[in-house]
């Protein structure tokens, strides 16, 4: 069974309680998440012990802090390739 810490290593963004969080840090097993909820900056801090105790529920993760249980959905961002290989490169004619 995978751990949340291991799963976080390969994710680009996540949802926490339905909010998109593009800024998160995993350091020494602890997890810090920040996101904007309208005009309000929301921030969650989870200790290494809380991250280790997180449990998988389908594709989601449930993690507890002192106040509540939170649902994390880990996602990978879609990335466009550096160069589109399907389209030919257009070059200006040599006489211009």
MOPAC internal coordinates of N, CA, C and O (Angstrom, degrees):
PM7 1SCF
backbone

  N    0.0000 0     0.00 0     0.00 0    0    0    0
  C    1.4610 1     0.00 0     0.00 0    1    0    0
  C    1.5240 1   109.31 1     0.00 0    2    1    0
  O    1.2310 1   121.03 1   -45.95 1    3    2    1
  N    1.3013 1   115.63 1   134.05 1    3    2    1
  C    1.4599 1   121.69 1  -179.59 1    5    3    2
  C    1.5255 1   109.84 1   -76.08 1    6    5    3
  O    1.2310 1   121.08 1   -26.52 1    7    6    5
  N    1.3044 1   115.53 1   153.48 1    7    6    5
  C    1.4644 1   120.35 1   175.21 1    9    7    6
  C    1.5191 1   109.15 1  -101.85 1   10    9    7
  O    1.2310 1   120.67 1   -19.94 1   11   10    9
  N    1.3125 1   116.32 1   160.06 1   11   10    9
  C    1.4572 1   120.46 1   177.49 1   13   11   10
  C    1.5186 1   110.05 1   -60.72 1   14   13   11
  O    1.2310 1   119.78 1   138.52 1   15   14   13
  N    1.3065 1   118.02 1   -41.48 1   15   14   13
  C    1.4641 1   121.50 1  -179.95 1   17   15   14
  C    1.5285 1   110.72 1   -57.97 1   18   17   15
  O    1.2310 1   120.03 1   136.02 1   19   18   17
  N    1.3165 1   117.54 1   -43.98 1   19   18   17
  C    1.4671 1   121.11 1   178.56 1   21   19   18
  C    1.5247 1   110.88 1   -66.52 1   22   21   19
  O    1.2310 1   119.98 1   139.25 1   23   22   21
  N    1.3169 1   117.64 1   -40.75 1   23   22   21
  C    1.4598 1   121.28 1  -179.90 1   25   23   22
  C    1.5239 1   111.94 1   -65.92 1   26   25   23
  O    1.2310 1   120.18 1   145.72 1   27   26   25
  N    1.3245 1   117.25 1   -34.28 1   27   26   25
  C    1.4652 1   121.08 1   179.65 1   29   27   26
  C    1.5248 1   112.43 1   -66.53 1   30   29   27
  O    1.2310 1   120.28 1   154.50 1   31   30   29
  N    1.3233 1   117.08 1   -25.50 1   31   30   29
  C    1.4620 1   120.52 1  -178.09 1   33   31   30
  C    1.5232 1   112.21 1   -65.39 1   34   33   31
  O    1.2310 1   119.85 1   156.36 1   35   34   33
  N    1.3179 1   117.90 1   -23.64 1   35   34   33
  C    1.4606 1   120.46 1  -176.77 1   37   35   34
  C    1.5271 1   112.92 1  -114.27 1   38   37   35
  O    1.2310 1   119.83 1  -161.33 1   39   38   37
  N    1.3209 1   117.94 1    18.67 1   39   38   37
  C    1.4616 1   120.14 1   179.68 1   41   39   38
  C    1.5221 1   110.74 1  -111.11 1   42   41   39
  O    1.2310 1   120.93 1   -30.68 1   43   42   41
  N    1.3302 1   115.82 1   149.32 1   43   42   41
  C    1.4588 1   121.83 1  -178.84 1   45   43   42
  C    1.5244 1   112.15 1  -101.26 1   46   45   43
  O    1.2310 1   120.56 1   149.79 1   47   46   45
  N    1.3037 1   116.54 1   -30.21 1   47   46   45
  C    1.4613 1   121.30 1   179.80 1   49   47   46
  C    1.5170 1   108.78 1  -153.48 1   50   49   47
  O    1.2310 1   121.24 1   -13.70 1   51   50   49
  N    1.3136 1   115.23 1   166.30 1   51   50   49
  C    1.4555 1   118.98 1  -179.98 1   53   51   50
  C    1.5093 1   110.76 1  -149.09 1   54   53   51
  O    1.2310 1   121.78 1   -16.17 1   55   54   53
  N    1.2949 1   114.21 1   163.83 1   55   54   53
  C    1.4593 1   122.35 1   170.72 1   57   55   54
  C    1.5144 1   106.86 1  -106.30 1   58   57   55
  O    1.2310 1   120.86 1   -43.53 1   59   58   57
  N    1.3121 1   115.96 1   136.47 1   59   58   57
  C    1.4650 1   120.19 1   170.88 1   61   59   58
  C    1.5161 1   106.34 1  -124.63 1   62   61   59
  O    1.2310 1   121.06 1   -60.84 1   63   62   61
  N    1.3016 1   115.58 1   119.16 1   63   62   61
  C    1.4669 1   122.35 1  -178.22 1   65   63   62
  C    1.5320 1   111.29 1    51.33 1   66   65   63
  O    1.2310 1   120.44 1  -142.39 1   67   66   65
  N    1.3313 1   116.76 1    37.61 1   67   66   65
  C    1.4577 1   122.07 1   177.34 1   69   67   66
  C    1.5126 1   115.66 1    85.46 1   70   69   67
  O    1.2310 1   119.62 1   179.04 1   71   70   69
  N    1.3422 1   118.33 1    -0.96 1   71   70   69
  C    1.4653 1   121.74 1   179.62 1   73   71   70
  C    1.5279 1   109.58 1  -100.74 1   74   73   71
  O    1.2310 1   120.15 1   -44.51 1   75   74   73
  N    1.3362 1   117.32 1   135.49 1   75   74   73
  C    1.4632 1   121.72 1   178.15 1   77   75   74
  C    1.5170 1   109.63 1   -73.57 1   78   77   75
  O    1.2310 1   120.83 1   -53.12 1   79   78   77
  N    1.3184 1   116.03 1   126.88 1   79   78   77
  C    1.4642 1   121.58 1   179.39 1   81   79   78
  C    1.5217 1   108.84 1  -123.66 1   82   81   79
  O    1.2310 1   120.81 1   -73.92 1   83   82   81
  N    1.3213 1   116.05 1   106.08 1   83   82   81
  C    1.4525 1   120.54 1   178.56 1   85   83   82
  C    1.5232 1   111.01 1   -90.22 1   86   85   83
  O    1.2310 1   120.36 1   164.32 1   87   86   85
  N    1.3271 1   116.92 1   -15.68 1   87   86   85
  C    1.4572 1   120.99 1  -179.14 1   89   87   86
  C    1.5249 1   109.70 1  -110.64 1   90   89   87
  O    1.2310 1   121.55 1   -68.36 1   91   90   89
  N    1.3086 1   114.64 1   111.64 1   91   90   89
  C    1.4596 1   119.54 1   173.99 1   93   91   90
  C    1.5254 1   107.75 1  -150.85 1   94   93   91
  O    1.2310 1   121.36 1   -28.15 1   95   94   93
  N    1.3169 1   115.00 1   151.85 1   95   94   93
  C    1.4599 1   121.63 1  -179.31 1   97   95   94
  C    1.5180 1   109.57 1  -131.17 1   98   97   95
  O    1.2310 1   121.32 1   -42.76 1   99   98   97
  N    1.3088 1   115.08 1   137.24 1   99   98   97
  C    1.4537 1   121.87 1   172.47 1  101   99   98
  C    1.5130 1   105.73 1  -114.95 1  102  101   99
  O    1.2310 1   120.90 1   -63.16 1  103  102  101
  N    1.3096 1   115.88 1   116.84 1  103  102  101
  C    1.4608 1   120.24 1  -178.07 1  105  103  102
  C    1.5215 1   109.20 1  -139.89 1  106  105  103
  O    1.2310 1   121.28 1   -57.26 1  107  106  105
  N    1.3095 1   115.16 1   122.74 1  107  106  105
  C    1.4664 1   121.77 1  -179.02 1  109  107  106
  C    1.5281 1   111.33 1    53.99 1  110  109  107
  O    1.2310 1   120.83 1  -144.86 1  111  110  109
  N    1.3305 1   116.03 1    35.14 1  111  110  109
  C    1.4571 1   120.41 1   177.26 1  113  111  110
  C    1.5068 1   114.87 1    86.85 1  114  113  111
  O    1.2310 1   119.72 1   165.31 1  115  114  113
  N    1.3388 1   118.14 1   -14.69 1  115  114  113
  C    1.4623 1   120.14 1   178.46 1  117  115  114
  C    1.5300 1   109.33 1   -87.83 1  118  117  115
  O    1.2310 1   120.64 1   -18.61 1  119  118  117
  N    1.3200 1   116.38 1   161.39 1  119  118  117
  C    1.4586 1   122.49 1  -175.37 1  121  119  118
  C    1.5215 1   109.49 1  -131.47 1  122  121  119
  O    1.2310 1   121.05 1   -52.03 1  123  122  121
  N    1.3362 1   115.60 1   127.97 1  123  122  121
  C    1.4631 1   122.10 1   175.61 1  125  123  122
  C    1.5228 1   107.05 1  -121.95 1  126  125  123
  O    1.2310 1   120.81 1   -52.27 1  127  126  125
  N    1.3299 1   116.06 1   127.73 1  127  126  125
  C    1.4658 1   122.23 1  -177.68 1  129  127  126
  C    1.5238 1   108.30 1  -123.71 1  130  129  127
  O    1.2310 1   120.85 1   -44.63 1  131  130  129
  N    1.3430 1   115.97 1   135.37 1  131  130  129
  C    1.4585 1   121.88 1   175.14 1  133  131  130
  C    1.5145 1   109.27 1  -130.33 1  134  133  131
  O    1.2310 1   120.73 1   -36.92 1  135  134  133
  N    1.3349 1   116.20 1   143.08 1  135  134  133
  C    1.4663 1   120.19 1   172.15 1  137  135  134
  C    1.5192 1   108.66 1  -159.35 1  138  137  135
  O    1.2310 1   121.56 1   -16.78 1  139  138  137
  N    1.3122 1   114.62 1   163.22 1  139  138  137
  C    1.4595 1   120.74 1   177.48 1  141  139  138
  C    1.5270 1   108.34 1   -96.15 1  142  141  139
  O    1.2310 1   120.73 1   -48.55 1  143  142  141
  N    1.3054 1   116.21 1   131.45 1  143  142  141
  C    1.4619 1   123.74 1   175.36 1  145  143  142
  C    1.5275 1   105.44 1  -116.77 1  146  145  143
  O    1.2310 1   121.29 1   -90.19 1  147  146  145
  N    1.3398 1   115.14 1    89.81 1  147  146  145
  C    1.4636 1   119.35 1  -171.46 1  149  147  146
  C    1.5180 1   108.02 1    70.25 1  150  149  147
  O    1.2310 1   120.35 1    61.95 1  151  150  149
  N    1.3041 1   116.93 1  -118.05 1  151  150  149
  C    1.4740 1   121.75 1   177.92 1  153  151  150
  C    1.5177 1   112.47 1   -99.53 1  154  153  151
  O    1.2310 1   120.34 1   178.58 1  155  154  153
  N    1.3000 1   116.96 1    -1.42 1  155  154  153
  C    1.4635 1   121.47 1  -175.45 1  157  155  154
  C    1.5233 1   110.85 1   -99.07 1  158  157  155
  O    1.2310 1   120.74 1   -50.49 1  159  158  157
  N    1.3338 1   116.19 1   129.51 1  159  158  157
  C    1.4631 1   121.84 1   173.72 1  161  159  158
  C    1.5176 1   107.70 1   -80.46 1  162  161  159
  O    1.2310 1   120.83 1   -56.20 1  163  162  161
  N    1.3223 1   116.02 1   123.80 1  163  162  161
  C    1.4604 1   121.60 1   177.44 1  165  163  162
  C    1.5145 1   108.06 1  -106.61 1  166  165  163
  O    1.2310 1   120.29 1   -37.64 1  167  166  165
  N    1.3185 1   117.05 1   142.36 1  167  166  165
  C    1.4613 1   121.65 1  -177.42 1  169  167  166
  C    1.5218 1   109.19 1  -142.36 1  170  169  167
  O    1.2310 1   121.14 1   -47.01 1  171  170  169
  N    1.3280 1   115.43 1   132.99 1  171  170  169
  C    1.4554 1   122.46 1   176.40 1  173  171  170
  C    1.5191 1   108.13 1  -124.33 1  174  173  171
  O    1.2310 1   120.61 1   -40.98 1  175  174  173
  N    1.3164 1   116.44 1   139.02 1  175  174  173
  C    1.4621 1   122.26 1   176.79 1  177  175  174
  C    1.5284 1   107.77 1  -126.75 1  178  177  175
  O    1.2310 1   121.12 1   -54.39 1  179  178  177
  N    1.3127 1   115.47 1   125.61 1  179  178  177
  C    1.4640 1   121.37 1   178.84 1  181  179  178
  C    1.5175 1   108.45 1  -121.32 1  182  181  179
  O    1.2310 1   120.70 1   -46.92 1  183  182  181
  N    1.3015 1   116.27 1   133.08 1  183  182  181
  C    1.4649 1   121.54 1   178.67 1  185  183  182
  C    1.5243 1   110.42 1   -72.94 1  186  185  183
  O    1.2310 1   120.90 1   -12.76 1  187  186  185
  N    1.3192 1   115.89 1   167.24 1  187  186  185
  C    1.4622 1   121.00 1   177.54 1  189  187  186
  C    1.5302 1   110.29 1   -60.49 1  190  189  187
  O    1.2310 1   120.21 1   144.61 1  191  190  189
  N    1.3199 1   117.20 1   -35.39 1  191  190  189
  C    1.4606 1   120.82 1   178.96 1  193  191  190
  C    1.5251 1   111.34 1   -67.59 1  194  193  191
  O    1.2310 1   120.03 1   140.34 1  195  194  193
  N    1.3380 1   117.55 1   -39.66 1  195  194  193
  C    1.4563 1   121.14 1   178.58 1  197  195  194
  C    1.5309 1   111.00 1   -67.71 1  198  197  195
  O    1.2310 1   120.37 1   141.38 1  199  198  197
  N    1.3383 1   116.89 1   -38.62 1  199  198  197
  C    1.4620 1   120.79 1   177.47 1  201  199  198
  C    1.5275 1   109.79 1   -65.49 1  202  201  199
  O    1.2310 1   120.23 1   137.92 1  203  202  201
  N    1.3215 1   117.17 1   -42.08 1  203  202  201
  C    1.4655 1   120.97 1   179.80 1  205  203  202
  C    1.5271 1   111.45 1   -65.78 1  206  205  203
  O    1.2310 1   119.93 1   149.93 1  207  206  205
  N    1.3318 1   117.74 1   -30.07 1  207  206  205
  C    1.4643 1   121.81 1  -178.86 1  209  207  206
  C    1.5278 1   112.97 1   -86.45 1  210  209  207
  O    1.2310 1   119.82 1   174.89 1  211  210  209
  N    1.3393 1   117.95 1    -5.11 1  211  210  209
  C    1.4684 1   120.72 1   179.63 1  213  211  210
  C    1.5185 1   109.34 1   -60.90 1  214  213  211
  O    1.2310 1   120.98 1   -33.42 1  215  214  213
  N    1.3208 1   115.72 1   146.58 1  215  214  213
  C    1.4567 1   119.26 1  -177.89 1  217  215  214
  C    1.5269 1   110.37 1  -124.82 1  218  217  215
  O    1.2310 1   121.84 1   -37.65 1  219  218  217
  N    1.3038 1   114.08 1   142.35 1  219  218  217
  C    1.4603 1   120.77 1  -179.87 1  221  219  218
  C    1.5205 1   109.32 1   -78.89 1  222  221  219
  O    1.2310 1   121.25 1   -38.91 1  223  222  221
  N    1.3251 1   115.20 1   141.09 1  223  222  221
  C    1.4614 1   122.06 1   173.72 1  225  223  222
  C    1.5276 1   106.24 1  -136.77 1  226  225  223
  O    1.2310 1   120.90 1   -85.92 1  227  226  225
  N    1.3290 1   115.89 1    94.08 1  227  226  225
  C    1.4638 1   120.35 1  -172.54 1  229  227  226
  C    1.5237 1   108.90 1    68.26 1  230  229  227
  O    1.2310 1   120.42 1    55.74 1  231  230  229
  N    1.3278 1   116.81 1  -124.26 1  231  230  229
  C    1.4677 1   121.42 1   176.91 1  233  231  230
  C    1.5155 1   112.27 1   -93.41 1  234  233  231
  O    1.2310 1   119.76 1   178.07 1  235  234  233
  N    1.3145 1   118.06 1    -1.93 1  235  234  233
  C    1.4532 1   123.15 1  -178.29 1  237  235  234
  C    1.5279 1   110.11 1   -98.67 1  238  237  235
  O    1.2310 1   121.41 1   -14.53 1  239  238  237
  N    1.3192 1   114.92 1   165.47 1  239  238  237
  C    1.4582 1   121.81 1   174.34 1  241  239  238
  C    1.5179 1   108.16 1  -124.77 1  242  241  239
  O    1.2310 1   120.17 1   -42.11 1  243  242  241
  N    1.3187 1   117.28 1   137.89 1  243  242  241
  C    1.4570 1   123.22 1   175.62 1  245  243  242
  C    1.5133 1   107.81 1  -107.92 1  246  245  243
  O    1.2310 1   121.27 1   -51.98 1  247  246  245
  N    1.3317 1   115.17 1   128.02 1  247  246  245
  C    1.4683 1   120.23 1  -178.62 1  249  247  246
  C    1.5220 1   108.09 1  -134.41 1  250  249  247
  O    1.2310 1   120.74 1   -43.17 1  251  250  249
  N    1.3067 1   116.20 1   136.83 1  251  250  249
  C    1.4632 1   122.54 1  -178.17 1  253  251  250
  C    1.5132 1   110.36 1  -103.75 1  254  253  251
  O    1.2310 1   121.16 1   -37.32 1  255  254  253
  N    1.3342 1   115.38 1   142.68 1  255  254  253
  C    1.4532 1   120.32 1   165.83 1  257  255  254
  C    1.5240 1   106.63 1  -122.61 1  258  257  255
  O    1.2310 1   119.83 1    10.42 1  259  258  257
  N    1.3011 1   117.93 1  -169.58 1  259  258  257
  C    1.4635 1   120.42 1  -176.41 1  261  259  258
  C    1.5325 1   112.40 1   -66.16 1  262  261  259
  O    1.2310 1   120.21 1   159.00 1  263  262  261
  N    1.3445 1   117.21 1   -21.00 1  263  262  261
  C    1.4552 1   120.43 1  -174.04 1  265  263  262
  C    1.5284 1   114.67 1  -100.85 1  266  265  263
  O    1.2310 1   120.13 1   142.89 1  267  266  265
  N    1.3469 1   117.36 1   -37.11 1  267  266  265
  C    1.4674 1   118.98 1  -172.62 1  269  267  266
  C    1.5172 1   111.11 1  -164.08 1  270  269  267
  O    1.2310 1   121.46 1    -5.17 1  271  270  269
  N    1.3237 1   114.81 1   174.83 1  271  270  269
  C    1.4488 1   121.63 1   172.25 1  273  271  270
  C    1.5318 1   107.48 1   -96.78 1  274  273  271
  O    1.2310 1   120.58 1   -43.56 1  275  274  273
  N    1.3288 1   116.50 1   136.44 1  275  274  273
  C    1.4624 1   121.64 1  -177.54 1  277  275  274
  C    1.5234 1   109.37 1  -119.97 1  278  277  275
  O    1.2310 1   121.04 1   -34.65 1  279  278  277
  N    1.3331 1   115.62 1   145.35 1  279  278  277
  C    1.4579 1   122.13 1   178.23 1  281  279  278
  C    1.5153 1   108.86 1  -104.00 1  282  281  279
  O    1.2310 1   120.96 1   -56.43 1  283  282  281
  N    1.3372 1   115.77 1   123.57 1  283  282  281
  C    1.4609 1   122.47 1   177.00 1  285  283  282
  C    1.5217 1   108.82 1  -108.87 1  286  285  283
  O    1.2310 1   120.98 1   -45.22 1  287  286  285
  N    1.3224 1   115.74 1   134.78 1  287  286  285
  C    1.4564 1   122.59 1   172.53 1  289  287  286
  C    1.5146 1   106.15 1  -119.97 1  290  289  287
  O    1.2310 1   119.89 1   -64.02 1  291  290  289
  N    1.3262 1   117.81 1   115.98 1  291  290  289
  C    1.4556 1   122.53 1  -178.37 1  293  291  290
  C    1.5185 1   109.42 1   -88.94 1  294  293  291
  O    1.2310 1   121.08 1   -45.06 1  295  294  293
  N    1.3397 1   115.54 1   134.94 1  295  294  293
  C    1.4632 1   120.83 1  -177.20 1  297  295  294
  C    1.5204 1   109.84 1  -134.56 1  298  297  295
  O    1.2310 1   121.46 1   -24.33 1  299  298  297
  N    1.3141 1   114.81 1   155.67 1  299  298  297
  C    1.4545 1   121.64 1   173.27 1  301  299  298
  C    1.5161 1   107.62 1  -106.94 1  302  301  299
  O    1.2310 1   120.78 1   -45.07 1  303  302  301
  N    1.3135 1   116.12 1   134.93 1  303  302  301
  C    1.4653 1   120.45 1   179.46 1  305  303  302
  C    1.5158 1   109.92 1   -74.16 1  306  305  303
  O    1.2310 1   120.99 1   -33.37 1  307  306  305
  N    1.3043 1   115.71 1   146.63 1  307  306  305
  C    1.4555 1   120.28 1   174.20 1  309  307  306
  C    1.5189 1   107.80 1   -81.89 1  310  309  307
  O    1.2310 1   120.67 1   -45.21 1  311  310  309
  N    1.2933 1   116.33 1   134.79 1  311  310  309
  C    1.4614 1   120.47 1  -178.84 1  313  311  310
  C    1.5158 1   109.25 1  -124.08 1  314  313  311
  O    1.2310 1   121.34 1   -45.51 1  315  314  313
  N    1.3111 1   115.03 1   134.49 1  315  314  313
  C    1.4638 1   120.00 1   174.66 1  317  315  314
  C    1.5197 1   108.05 1   -81.77 1  318  317  315
  O    1.2310 1   119.96 1   -34.78 1  319  318  317
  N    1.3138 1   117.68 1   145.22 1  319  318  317
  C    1.4612 1   119.42 1   177.91 1  321  319  318
  C    1.5235 1   110.07 1   -66.55 1  322  321  319
  O    1.2310 1   121.21 1   -23.38 1  323  322  321
  N    1.3262 1   115.29 1   156.62 1  323  322  321
  C    1.4605 1   120.65 1   179.49 1  325  323  322
  C    1.5231 1   110.80 1   -56.57 1  326  325  323
  O    1.2310 1   120.54 1   133.82 1  327  326  325
  N    1.3282 1   116.57 1   -46.18 1  327  326  325
  C    1.4544 1   121.79 1   178.72 1  329  327  326
  C    1.5192 1   107.87 1  -128.00 1  330  329  327
  O    1.2310 1   121.16 1   -40.52 1  331  330  329
  N    1.2929 1   115.38 1   139.48 1  331  330  329
  C    1.4525 1   119.71 1   178.98 1  333  331  330
  C    1.5236 1   108.46 1   -78.96 1  334  333  331
  O    1.2310 1   120.46 1   -69.42 1  335  334  333
  N    1.3002 1   116.72 1   110.58 1  335  334  333
  C    1.4598 1   121.77 1  -174.68 1  337  335  334
  C    1.5256 1   112.94 1   -74.23 1  338  337  335
  O    1.2310 1   119.89 1   160.69 1  339  338  337
  N    1.3388 1   117.81 1   -19.31 1  339  338  337
  C    1.4590 1   120.89 1  -177.45 1  341  339  338
  C    1.5253 1   113.12 1   -80.33 1  342  341  339
  O    1.2310 1   120.23 1   156.26 1  343  342  341
  N    1.3249 1   117.16 1   -23.74 1  343  342  341
  C    1.4534 1   120.20 1  -177.67 1  345  343  342
  C    1.5159 1   110.56 1   -99.63 1  346  345  343
  O    1.2310 1   120.00 1   -42.79 1  347  346  345
  N    1.3384 1   117.60 1   137.21 1  347  346  345
  C    1.4741 1   119.16 1   177.18 1  349  347  346
  C    1.5288 1   109.23 1   -70.24 1  350  349  347
  O    1.2310 1   121.20 1   -30.48 1  351  350  349
  N    1.3097 1   115.31 1   149.52 1  351  350  349
  C    1.4537 1   120.60 1   178.13 1  353  351  350
  C    1.5188 1   108.54 1   -76.06 1  354  353  351
  O    1.2310 1   121.26 1   -52.95 1  355  354  353
  N    1.3115 1   115.19 1   127.05 1  355  354  353
  C    1.4598 1   119.60 1   179.65 1  357  355  354
  C    1.5113 1   108.54 1   -89.67 1  358  357  355
  O    1.2310 1   121.02 1   -48.89 1  359  358  357
  N    1.2997 1   115.66 1   131.11 1  359  358  357
  C    1.4578 1   120.44 1   178.19 1  361  359  358
  C    1.5173 1   107.98 1  -124.34 1  362  361  359
  O    1.2310 1   121.77 1   -34.48 1  363  362  361
  N    1.3221 1   114.21 1   145.52 1  363  362  361
  C    1.4653 1   119.01 1   177.02 1  365  363  362
  C    1.5304 1   109.16 1   -69.77 1  366  365  363
  O    1.2310 1   120.40 1   -32.54 1  367  366  365
  N    1.3226 1   116.85 1   147.46 1  367  366  365
  C    1.4610 1   118.94 1   176.71 1  369  367  366
  C    1.5273 1   111.03 1   -58.91 1  370  369  367
  O    1.2310 1   120.41 1   -29.48 1  371  370  369
  N    1.3145 1   116.83 1   150.52 1  371  370  369
  C    1.4524 1   122.32 1  -175.11 1  373  371  370
  C    1.5283 1   112.60 1   -64.76 1  374  373  371
  O    1.2310 1   119.31 1   157.68 1  375  374  373
  N    1.3385 1   118.92 1   -22.32 1  375  374  373
  C    1.4642 1   119.60 1  -176.63 1  377  375  374
  C    1.5350 1   112.81 1   -85.62 1  378  377  375
  O    1.2310 1   118.77 1  -175.57 1  379  378  377
  N    1.3004 1   119.95 1     4.43 1  379  378  377
  C    1.4701 1   121.44 1   179.00 1  381  379  378
  C    1.4832 1   111.93 1   -93.85 1  382  381  379
  O    1.2310 1   120.10 1   180.00 1  383  382  381

